[in-house]
C-alpha cells in the first residue's frame, strides 16, 4: 500500500492519471527516455538538467553545424 499524500491531493487525480496521453506527450516521453533527459516543462527541464549535470541531454545530437561564410 502507498503512503498517504503529504499534502492534499488533487480532486481529479484518478481521472488525470487514467487519461490517455496525447501524441505530443508520447513523443516527448519517448525523446526523454531515449536521451536520458528530464521530462517536464522547458523551465523545469533546464533547472533539473543543470542540477544533475544533464545539460548535454537537452542539446541536439551531433556536432553543431558550421557557420556559413
HUVENJO-V40684 format. One record per residue. PSI is psi in degrees with one decimal (* if undefined). BURIAL is 1 if it has 9 or more other ideal C-beta (glycine too) atoms within 8 Angstrom, else 0. Layout:
[[PSI | BURIAL] [PSI | BURIAL]]
This chain:
[[144.2 | 0] [152.5 | 0] [157.7 | 0] [154.7 | 0] [141.6 | 0] [-13.3 | 0] [170.7 | 0] [124.1 | 0] [160.2 | 0] [144.6 | 0] [-36.7 | 0] [29.7 | 0] [-47.4 | 0] [-44.6 | 0] [-41.1 | 0] [-47.4 | 0] [-35.9 | 0] [-5.4 | 0] [141.4 | 0] [150.8 | 0] [149.3 | 0] [165.8 | 0] [-39.6 | 0] [-40.0 | 0] [-41.7 | 0] [-45.4 | 1] [-41.7 | 0] [-40.3 | 1] [-43.8 | 1] [-42.3 | 0] [-43.3 | 1] [-43.1 | 1] [-47.2 | 0] [-38.7 | 0] [-11.5 | 0] [33.1 | 0] [156.1 | 1] [153.9 | 1] [123.7 | 0] [-159.6 | 0] [160.5 | 0] [-44.6 | 0] [-44.8 | 0] [-42.6 | 1] [-47.3 | 1] [-45.0 | 1] [-46.7 | 0] [-42.0 | 1] [-41.3 | 1] [-45.6 | 0] [-35.7 | 0] [2.4 | 0] [33.7 | 0] [22.8 | 1] [-35.9 | 0] [-24.2 | 0] [-13.9 | 1] [-13.0 | 1] [155.8 | 0] [150.1 | 0] [153.9 | 0] [179.7 | 0] [147.7 | 0] [147.6 | 0] [144.7 | 0] [143.1 | 0] [139.7 | 0] [139.9 | 0] [* | 0]]
